[in-house]
Amino acid sequence: MFKQLKAIFHFYKGFALITLLVTLTNTYLIYKSGVINSLSIILVTKIAVNGIIWYFYQIFWAKEFYFYHNCHLGQKQLWAGALGIDFLIMIFLFTIVTYLR
């Protein structure tokens, strides 16, 4: 279990910088304009960025999945874990900004 979580975090580190920049940008939008006004923009940008990352991983880093397969993790488990981490970070930051606002 710990080995698999470590592998998921290793996988997430590959694109964490990009998704964290998008999350911070969206957090700034929430801080300036409020949750209701920018919720649709936030969801669309988050889904689009994650879709682009998935596409590039399928094309350019497809052989990297063999390493995770040896850790008994499939692609669906990797993406579910990594996107789960990403959305938990996003929700945590949005909650903090909402209370600060």
A tleap script that builds the chain and sets N, CA, C and O, in Angstrom:
source leaprc.protein.ff14SB
mol = sequence {
  NMET PHE LYS GLN LEU LYS ALA ILE PHE HIE
  PHE TYR LYS GLY PHE ALA LEU ILE THR LEU
  LEU VAL THR LEU THR ASN THR TYR LEU ILE
  TYR LYS SER GLY VAL ILE ASN SER LEU SER
  ILE ILE LEU VAL THR LYS ILE ALA VAL ASN
  GLY ILE ILE TRP TYR PHE TYR GLN ILE PHE
  TRP ALA LYS GLU PHE TYR PHE TYR HIE ASN
  CYS HIE LEU GLY GLN LYS GLN LEU TRP ALA
  GLY ALA LEU GLY ILE ASP PHE LEU ILE MET
  ILE PHE LEU PHE THR ILE VAL THR TYR LEU
  CARG
}
set mol.1.N position { 0.820 -1.197 0.000 }
set mol.1.CA position { 0.000 0.000 0.000 }
set mol.1.C position { 0.864 1.260 0.000 }
set mol.1.O position { 0.643 2.172 -0.797 }
set mol.2.N position { 1.854 1.304 0.905 }
set mol.2.CA position { 2.736 2.471 0.966 }
set mol.2.C position { 3.548 2.608 -0.316 }
set mol.2.O position { 3.798 3.718 -0.785 }
set mol.3.N position { 3.954 1.487 -0.871 }
set mol.3.CA position { 4.724 1.494 -2.120 }
set mol.3.C position { 3.888 2.063 -3.269 }
set mol.3.O position { 4.403 2.790 -4.119 }
set mol.4.N position { 2.616 1.732 -3.286 }
set mol.4.CA position { 1.745 2.231 -4.343 }
set mol.4.C position { 1.461 3.724 -4.174 }
set mol.4.O position { 1.419 4.461 -5.160 }
set mol.5.N position { 1.266 4.174 -2.934 }
set mol.5.CA position { 1.070 5.612 -2.712 }
set mol.5.C position { 2.309 6.409 -3.095 }
set mol.5.O position { 2.210 7.500 -3.657 }
set mol.6.N position { 3.457 5.862 -2.791 }
set mol.6.CA position { 4.707 6.511 -3.164 }
set mol.6.C position { 4.831 6.591 -4.692 }
set mol.6.O position { 5.302 7.596 -5.224 }
set mol.7.N position { 4.416 5.550 -5.383 }
set mol.7.CA position { 4.464 5.554 -6.846 }
set mol.7.C position { 3.478 6.569 -7.426 }
set mol.7.O position { 3.780 7.222 -8.425 }
set mol.8.N position { 2.309 6.705 -6.812 }
set mol.8.CA position { 1.328 7.687 -7.290 }
set mol.8.C position { 1.860 9.106 -7.099 }
set mol.8.O position { 1.709 9.949 -7.983 }
set mol.9.N position { 2.487 9.375 -5.941 }
set mol.9.CA position { 3.082 10.695 -5.723 }
set mol.9.C position { 4.223 10.955 -6.704 }
set mol.9.O position { 4.404 12.083 -7.163 }
set mol.10.N position { 4.982 9.928 -7.021 }
set mol.10.CA position { 6.064 10.072 -8.012 }
set mol.10.C position { 5.490 10.408 -9.383 }
set mol.10.O position { 6.045 11.234 -10.107 }
set mol.11.N position { 4.389 9.775 -9.737 }
set mol.11.CA position { 3.722 10.048 -11.002 }
set mol.11.C position { 3.178 11.481 -11.018 }
set mol.11.O position { 3.292 12.177 -12.026 }
set mol.12.N position { 2.588 11.918 -9.903 }
set mol.12.CA position { 2.011 13.256 -9.821 }
set mol.12.C position { 3.081 14.338 -9.914 }
set mol.12.O position { 2.824 15.414 -10.454 }
set mol.13.N position { 4.270 14.068 -9.398 }
set mol.13.CA position { 5.345 15.063 -9.458 }
set mol.13.C position { 5.703 15.432 -10.890 }
set mol.13.O position { 6.234 16.516 -11.130 }
set mol.14.N position { 5.424 14.558 -11.838 }
set mol.14.CA position { 5.746 14.831 -13.234 }
set mol.14.C position { 4.986 16.000 -13.822 }
set mol.14.O position { 5.485 16.670 -14.727 }
set mol.15.N position { 3.799 16.255 -13.330 }
set mol.15.CA position { 3.019 17.372 -13.859 }
set mol.15.C position { 2.459 18.268 -12.758 }
set mol.15.O position { 1.552 19.062 -13.006 }
set mol.16.N position { 2.985 18.146 -11.561 }
set mol.16.CA position { 2.474 18.926 -10.432 }
set mol.16.C position { 2.673 20.426 -10.613 }
set mol.16.O position { 1.807 21.210 -10.228 }
set mol.17.N position { 3.781 20.832 -11.183 }
set mol.17.CA position { 4.046 22.261 -11.346 }
set mol.17.C position { 2.987 22.935 -12.210 }
set mol.17.O position { 2.504 24.017 -11.876 }
set mol.18.N position { 2.635 22.307 -13.298 }
set mol.18.CA position { 1.642 22.891 -14.206 }
set mol.18.C position { 0.281 22.979 -13.528 }
set mol.18.O position { -0.374 24.020 -13.573 }
set mol.19.N position { -0.142 21.890 -12.902 }
set mol.19.CA position { -1.463 21.904 -12.276 }
set mol.19.C position { -1.515 22.825 -11.065 }
set mol.19.O position { -2.553 23.426 -10.787 }
set mol.20.N position { -0.414 22.939 -10.348 }
set mol.20.CA position { -0.402 23.864 -9.214 }
set mol.20.C position { -0.447 25.319 -9.671 }
set mol.20.O position { -1.059 26.156 -9.006 }
set mol.21.N position { 0.193 25.631 -10.799 }
set mol.21.CA position { 0.093 26.991 -11.344 }
set mol.21.C position { -1.341 27.320 -11.753 }
set mol.21.O position { -1.824 28.427 -11.517 }
set mol.22.N position { -2.011 26.352 -12.364 }
set mol.22.CA position { -3.417 26.561 -12.740 }
set mol.22.C position { -4.273 26.708 -11.488 }
set mol.22.O position { -5.167 27.554 -11.446 }
set mol.23.N position { -4.010 25.900 -10.477 }
set mol.23.CA position { -4.768 25.984 -9.229 }
set mol.23.C position { -4.556 27.325 -8.539 }
set mol.23.O position { -5.507 27.920 -8.031 }
set mol.24.N position { -3.318 27.803 -8.517 }
set mol.24.CA position { -3.049 29.103 -7.899 }
set mol.24.C position { -3.707 30.245 -8.674 }
set mol.24.O position { -4.202 31.200 -8.076 }
set mol.25.N position { -3.711 30.143 -10.000 }
set mol.25.CA position { -4.393 31.145 -10.820 }
set mol.25.C position { -5.892 31.135 -10.540 }
set mol.25.O position { -6.513 32.190 -10.406 }
set mol.26.N position { -6.461 29.947 -10.454 }
set mol.26.CA position { -7.886 29.844 -10.143 }
set mol.26.C position { -8.197 30.326 -8.729 }
set mol.26.O position { -9.252 30.912 -8.485 }
set mol.27.N position { -7.285 30.081 -7.809 }
set mol.27.CA position { -7.464 30.568 -6.441 }
set mol.27.C position { -7.471 32.093 -6.415 }
set mol.27.O position { -8.240 32.703 -5.672 }
set mol.28.N position { -6.623 32.701 -7.218 }
set mol.28.CA position { -6.613 34.161 -7.319 }
set mol.28.C position { -7.938 34.670 -7.887 }
set mol.28.O position { -8.455 35.691 -7.434 }
set mol.29.N position { -8.493 33.960 -8.883 }
set mol.29.CA position { -9.799 34.354 -9.426 }
set mol.29.C position { -10.884 34.301 -8.355 }
set mol.29.O position { -11.735 35.187 -8.277 }
set mol.30.N position { -10.846 33.264 -7.537 }
set mol.30.CA position { -11.829 33.157 -6.465 }
set mol.30.C position { -11.649 34.287 -5.463 }
set mol.30.O position { -12.626 34.855 -4.975 }
set mol.31.N position { -10.419 34.606 -5.166 }
set mol.31.CA position { -10.154 35.668 -4.195 }
set mol.31.C position { -10.666 37.026 -4.696 }
set mol.31.O position { -11.206 37.819 -3.924 }
set mol.32.N position { -10.490 37.278 -5.983 }
set mol.32.CA position { -10.897 38.571 -6.536 }
set mol.32.C position { -12.382 38.662 -6.856 }
set mol.32.O position { -13.001 39.696 -6.603 }
set mol.33.N position { -12.968 37.599 -7.407 }
set mol.33.CA position { -14.338 37.728 -7.893 }
set mol.33.C position { -15.362 36.871 -7.170 }
set mol.33.O position { -16.560 37.050 -7.387 }
set mol.34.N position { -14.942 35.961 -6.331 }
set mol.34.CA position { -15.896 35.116 -5.606 }
set mol.34.C position { -16.084 33.774 -6.276 }
set mol.34.O position { -15.743 33.586 -7.444 }
set mol.35.N position { -16.626 32.859 -5.526 }
set mol.35.CA position { -16.754 31.481 -5.998 }
set mol.35.C position { -17.807 31.354 -7.087 }
set mol.35.O position { -17.556 30.726 -8.116 }
set mol.36.N position { -18.960 31.930 -6.882 }
set mol.36.CA position { -20.070 31.750 -7.813 }
set mol.36.C position { -19.750 32.353 -9.179 }
set mol.36.O position { -20.093 31.768 -10.206 }
set mol.37.N position { -19.106 33.495 -9.203 }
set mol.37.CA position { -18.831 34.177 -10.461 }
set mol.37.C position { -17.827 33.443 -11.331 }
set mol.37.O position { -17.918 33.517 -12.557 }
set mol.38.N position { -16.880 32.742 -10.743 }
set mol.38.CA position { -15.805 32.148 -11.537 }
set mol.38.C position { -15.776 30.631 -11.491 }
set mol.38.O position { -14.793 30.033 -11.929 }
set mol.39.N position { -16.811 29.989 -10.980 }
set mol.39.CA position { -16.796 28.538 -10.839 }
set mol.39.C position { -16.753 27.824 -12.186 }
set mol.39.O position { -16.029 26.840 -12.332 }
set mol.40.N position { -17.506 28.295 -13.167 }
set mol.40.CA position { -17.509 27.627 -14.472 }
set mol.40.C position { -16.161 27.780 -15.179 }
set mol.40.O position { -15.686 26.838 -15.813 }
set mol.41.N position { -15.549 28.946 -15.075 }
set mol.41.CA position { -14.233 29.162 -15.686 }
set mol.41.C position { -13.195 28.260 -15.040 }
set mol.41.O position { -12.340 27.695 -15.722 }
set mol.42.N position { -13.274 28.128 -13.728 }
set mol.42.CA position { -12.319 27.302 -12.991 }
set mol.42.C position { -12.440 25.842 -13.400 }
set mol.42.O position { -11.433 25.183 -13.661 }
set mol.43.N position { -13.650 25.339 -13.456 }
set mol.43.CA position { -13.836 23.933 -13.808 }
set mol.43.C position { -13.416 23.644 -15.245 }
set mol.43.O position { -12.808 22.609 -15.517 }
set mol.44.N position { -13.730 24.540 -16.155 }
set mol.44.CA position { -13.354 24.335 -17.552 }
set mol.44.C position { -11.838 24.356 -17.717 }
set mol.44.O position { -11.287 23.505 -18.415 }
set mol.45.N position { -11.158 25.306 -17.091 }
set mol.45.CA position { -9.696 25.359 -17.224 }
set mol.45.C position { -9.038 24.152 -16.561 }
set mol.45.O position { -8.065 23.614 -17.089 }
set mol.46.N position { -9.546 23.728 -15.431 }
set mol.46.CA position { -8.964 22.584 -14.733 }
set mol.46.C position { -9.131 21.305 -15.552 }
set mol.46.O position { -8.189 20.523 -15.682 }
set mol.47.N position { -10.300 21.094 -16.092 }
set mol.47.CA position { -10.547 19.900 -16.912 }
set mol.47.C position { -9.731 19.965 -18.194 }
set mol.47.O position { -9.175 18.952 -18.620 }
set mol.48.N position { -9.647 21.134 -18.816 }
set mol.48.CA position { -8.881 21.264 -20.060 }
set mol.48.C position { -7.393 21.018 -19.831 }
set mol.48.O position { -6.760 20.313 -20.617 }
set mol.49.N position { -6.835 21.579 -18.785 }
set mol.49.CA position { -5.410 21.392 -18.504 }
set mol.49.C position { -5.113 19.926 -18.185 }
set mol.49.O position { -4.120 19.374 -18.658 }
set mol.50.N position { -5.972 19.302 -17.385 }
set mol.50.CA position { -5.760 17.892 -17.080 }
set mol.50.C position { -5.919 17.014 -18.316 }
set mol.50.O position { -5.221 16.009 -18.454 }
set mol.51.N position { -6.814 17.375 -19.201 }
set mol.51.CA position { -6.964 16.642 -20.459 }
set mol.51.C position { -5.741 16.775 -21.358 }
set mol.51.O position { -5.324 15.802 -21.986 }
set mol.52.N position { -5.168 17.966 -21.422 }
set mol.52.CA position { -3.956 18.183 -22.217 }
set mol.52.C position { -2.786 17.403 -21.628 }
set mol.52.O position { -1.997 16.814 -22.366 }
set mol.53.N position { -2.674 17.399 -20.316 }
set mol.53.CA position { -1.608 16.628 -19.666 }
set mol.53.C position { -1.779 15.151 -19.961 }
set mol.53.O position { -0.805 14.471 -20.282 }
set mol.54.N position { -2.996 14.642 -19.858 }
set mol.54.CA position { -3.250 13.230 -20.166 }
set mol.54.C position { -2.846 12.912 -21.607 }
set mol.54.O position { -2.216 11.886 -21.864 }
set mol.55.N position { -3.206 13.788 -22.544 }
set mol.55.CA position { -2.876 13.580 -23.954 }
set mol.55.C position { -1.363 13.507 -24.162 }
set mol.55.O position { -0.877 12.615 -24.858 }
set mol.56.N position { -0.618 14.437 -23.564 }
set mol.56.CA position { 0.835 14.422 -23.730 }
set mol.56.C position { 1.469 13.196 -23.087 }
set mol.56.O position { 2.440 12.654 -23.615 }
set mol.57.N position { 0.936 12.758 -21.963 }
set mol.57.CA position { 1.465 11.540 -21.347 }
set mol.57.C position { 1.214 10.329 -22.231 }
set mol.57.O position { 2.065 9.443 -22.317 }
set mol.58.N position { 0.067 10.276 -22.887 }
set mol.58.CA position { -0.224 9.135 -23.752 }
set mol.58.C position { 0.675 9.109 -24.986 }
set mol.58.O position { 0.991 8.036 -25.499 }
set mol.59.N position { 1.082 10.262 -25.458 }
set mol.59.CA position { 1.895 10.316 -26.666 }
set mol.59.C position { 3.387 10.243 -26.360 }
set mol.59.O position { 4.097 9.428 -26.950 }
set mol.60.N position { 3.863 11.068 -25.463 }
set mol.60.CA position { 5.304 11.213 -25.270 }
set mol.60.C position { 5.899 10.349 -24.161 }
set mol.60.O position { 7.075 9.991 -24.226 }
set mol.61.N position { 5.112 10.012 -23.153 }
set mol.61.CA position { 5.670 9.259 -22.021 }
set mol.61.C position { 4.939 7.945 -21.788 }
set mol.61.O position { 4.773 7.514 -20.647 }
set mol.62.N position { 4.504 7.311 -22.867 }
set mol.62.CA position { 3.739 6.067 -22.737 }
set mol.62.C position { 4.583 4.935 -22.155 }
set mol.62.O position { 4.051 4.073 -21.455 }
set mol.63.N position { 5.874 4.922 -22.428 }
set mol.63.CA position { 6.722 3.847 -21.920 }
set mol.63.C position { 6.967 3.970 -20.416 }
set mol.63.O position { 7.391 3.006 -19.778 }
set mol.64.N position { 6.704 5.140 -19.850 }
set mol.64.CA position { 6.891 5.341 -18.419 }
set mol.64.C position { 5.909 4.502 -17.604 }
set mol.64.O position { 6.167 4.203 -16.438 }
set mol.65.N position { 4.796 4.124 -18.206 }
set mol.65.CA position { 3.794 3.355 -17.480 }
set mol.65.C position { 4.254 1.946 -17.152 }
set mol.65.O position { 3.675 1.304 -16.275 }
set mol.66.N position { 5.272 1.450 -17.825 }
set mol.66.CA position { 5.790 0.115 -17.502 }
set mol.66.C position { 6.374 0.086 -16.090 }
set mol.66.O position { 6.250 -0.919 -15.390 }
set mol.67.N position { 7.005 1.173 -15.672 }
set mol.67.CA position { 7.539 1.247 -14.315 }
set mol.67.C position { 6.420 1.108 -13.286 }
set mol.67.O position { 6.552 0.380 -12.303 }
set mol.68.N position { 5.326 1.812 -13.525 }
set mol.68.CA position { 4.215 1.765 -12.579 }
set mol.68.C position { 3.469 0.444 -12.655 }
set mol.68.O position { 2.882 0.002 -11.667 }
set mol.69.N position { 3.487 -0.178 -13.808 }
set mol.69.CA position { 2.875 -1.497 -13.945 }
set mol.69.C position { 3.622 -2.514 -13.081 }
set mol.69.O position { 3.010 -3.423 -12.520 }
set mol.70.N position { 4.940 -2.361 -12.976 }
set mol.70.CA position { 5.720 -3.233 -12.109 }
set mol.70.C position { 5.418 -2.996 -10.633 }
set mol.70.O position { 5.667 -3.872 -9.805 }
set mol.71.N position { 4.887 -1.830 -10.297 }
set mol.71.CA position { 4.452 -1.539 -8.924 }
set mol.71.C position { 2.996 -1.949 -8.706 }
set mol.71.O position { 2.395 -1.601 -7.690 }
set mol.72.N position { 2.437 -2.684 -9.659 }
set mol.72.CA position { 1.053 -3.179 -9.615 }
set mol.72.C position { 0.039 -2.045 -9.647 }
set mol.72.O position { -0.975 -2.081 -8.950 }
set mol.73.N position { 0.326 -1.037 -10.468 }
set mol.73.CA position { -0.594 0.079 -10.667 }
set mol.73.C position { -0.912 0.204 -12.148 }
set mol.73.O position { -0.007 0.264 -12.982 }
set mol.74.N position { -2.179 0.243 -12.469 }
set mol.74.CA position { -2.593 0.471 -13.841 }
set mol.74.C position { -2.715 1.958 -14.125 }
set mol.74.O position { -2.592 2.792 -13.228 }
set mol.75.N position { -2.957 2.271 -15.388 }
set mol.75.CA position { -3.071 3.683 -15.766 }
set mol.75.C position { -4.269 4.346 -15.086 }
set mol.75.O position { -4.183 5.498 -14.660 }
set mol.76.N position { -5.380 3.626 -14.984 }
set mol.76.CA position { -6.565 4.216 -14.354 }
set mol.76.C position { -6.306 4.525 -12.885 }
set mol.76.O position { -6.750 5.557 -12.381 }
set mol.77.N position { -5.594 3.643 -12.196 }
set mol.77.CA position { -5.279 3.885 -10.788 }
set mol.77.C position { -4.333 5.068 -10.638 }
set mol.77.O position { -4.482 5.879 -9.724 }
set mol.78.N position { -3.361 5.164 -11.538 }
set mol.78.CA position { -2.420 6.288 -11.480 }
set mol.78.C position { -3.130 7.609 -11.695 }
set mol.78.O position { -2.951 8.552 -10.925 }
set mol.79.N position { -3.931 7.674 -12.737 }
set mol.79.CA position { -4.612 8.930 -13.043 }
set mol.79.C position { -5.630 9.273 -11.979 }
set mol.79.O position { -5.769 10.441 -11.617 }
set mol.80.N position { -6.352 8.276 -11.464 }
set mol.80.CA position { -7.331 8.553 -10.405 }
set mol.80.C position { -6.627 9.075 -9.153 }
set mol.80.O position { -7.098 10.028 -8.533 }
set mol.81.N position { -5.520 8.468 -8.781 }
set mol.81.CA position { -4.784 8.915 -7.606 }
set mol.81.C position { -4.187 10.295 -7.780 }
set mol.81.O position { -4.287 11.139 -6.890 }
set mol.82.N position { -3.562 10.529 -8.931 }
set mol.82.CA position { -2.916 11.825 -9.178 }
set mol.82.C position { -3.939 12.951 -9.296 }
set mol.82.O position { -3.736 14.033 -8.745 }
set mol.83.N position { -5.023 12.706 -10.003 }
set mol.83.CA position { -6.049 13.740 -10.126 }
set mol.83.C position { -6.790 13.942 -8.808 }
set mol.83.O position { -7.255 15.043 -8.513 }
set mol.84.N position { -6.898 12.880 -8.021 }
set mol.84.CA position { -7.481 13.017 -6.687 }
set mol.84.C position { -6.633 13.919 -5.802 }
set mol.84.O position { -7.157 14.778 -5.094 }
set mol.85.N position { -5.322 13.719 -5.846 }
set mol.85.CA position { -4.408 14.586 -5.092 }
set mol.85.C position { -4.541 16.029 -5.566 }
set mol.85.O position { -4.596 16.958 -4.760 }
set mol.86.N position { -4.592 16.200 -6.876 }
set mol.86.CA position { -4.692 17.538 -7.447 }
set mol.86.C position { -5.980 18.239 -7.013 }
set mol.86.O position { -5.948 19.409 -6.632 }
set mol.87.N position { -7.100 17.539 -7.066 }
set mol.87.CA position { -8.359 18.157 -6.682 }
set mol.87.C position { -8.463 18.374 -5.175 }
set mol.87.O position { -9.122 19.318 -4.740 }
set mol.88.N position { -7.833 17.528 -4.375 }
set mol.88.CA position { -7.803 17.772 -2.930 }
set mol.88.C position { -7.020 19.044 -2.599 }
set mol.88.O position { -7.424 19.825 -1.738 }
set mol.89.N position { -5.903 19.241 -3.287 }
set mol.89.CA position { -5.131 20.475 -3.095 }
set mol.89.C position { -5.960 21.685 -3.515 }
set mol.89.O position { -5.960 22.714 -2.839 }
set mol.90.N position { -6.667 21.551 -4.639 }
set mol.90.CA position { -7.488 22.651 -5.126 }
set mol.90.C position { -8.593 22.986 -4.132 }
set mol.90.O position { -8.806 24.159 -3.827 }
set mol.91.N position { -9.291 21.993 -3.629 }
set mol.91.CA position { -10.373 22.231 -2.679 }
set mol.91.C position { -9.837 22.848 -1.390 }
set mol.91.O position { -10.460 23.747 -0.825 }
set mol.92.N position { -8.686 22.368 -0.924 }
set mol.92.CA position { -8.067 22.913 0.281 }
set mol.92.C position { -7.745 24.399 0.106 }
set mol.92.O position { -8.049 25.210 0.980 }
set mol.93.N position { -7.130 24.750 -1.025 }
set mol.93.CA position { -6.793 26.161 -1.262 }
set mol.93.C position { -8.036 27.028 -1.434 }
set mol.93.O position { -8.079 28.160 -0.952 }
set mol.94.N position { -9.047 26.498 -2.121 }
set mol.94.CA position { -10.282 27.258 -2.308 }
set mol.94.C position { -10.982 27.497 -0.973 }
set mol.94.O position { -11.554 28.565 -0.755 }
set mol.95.N position { -10.940 26.520 -0.090 }
set mol.95.CA position { -11.558 26.685 1.218 }
set mol.95.C position { -10.849 27.762 2.025 }
set mol.95.O position { -11.492 28.590 2.671 }
set mol.96.N position { -9.534 27.746 1.986 }
set mol.96.CA position { -8.766 28.761 2.710 }
set mol.96.C position { -9.061 30.158 2.167 }
set mol.96.O position { -9.270 31.096 2.936 }
set mol.97.N position { -9.076 30.292 0.862 }
set mol.97.CA position { -9.307 31.613 0.254 }
set mol.97.C position { -10.730 32.087 0.512 }
set mol.97.O position { -10.961 33.278 0.719 }
set mol.98.N position { -11.691 31.157 0.501 }
set mol.98.CA position { -13.071 31.545 0.769 }
set mol.98.C position { -13.220 32.086 2.185 }
set mol.98.O position { -13.937 33.063 2.401 }
set mol.99.N position { -12.552 31.464 3.150 }
set mol.99.CA position { -12.627 31.971 4.523 }
set mol.99.C position { -11.854 33.284 4.699 }
set mol.99.O position { -12.215 34.101 5.546 }
set mol.100.N position { -10.818 33.489 3.925 }
set mol.100.CA position { -10.054 34.740 4.016 }
set mol.100.C position { -10.781 35.908 3.370 }
set mol.100.O position { -10.588 37.062 3.752 }
set mol.101.N position { -11.603 35.604 2.409 }
set mol.101.CA position { -12.298 36.642 1.651 }
set mol.101.C position { -13.321 37.305 2.466 }
set mol.101.O position { -14.005 38.208 1.984 }
savepdb mol mol.pdb
quit
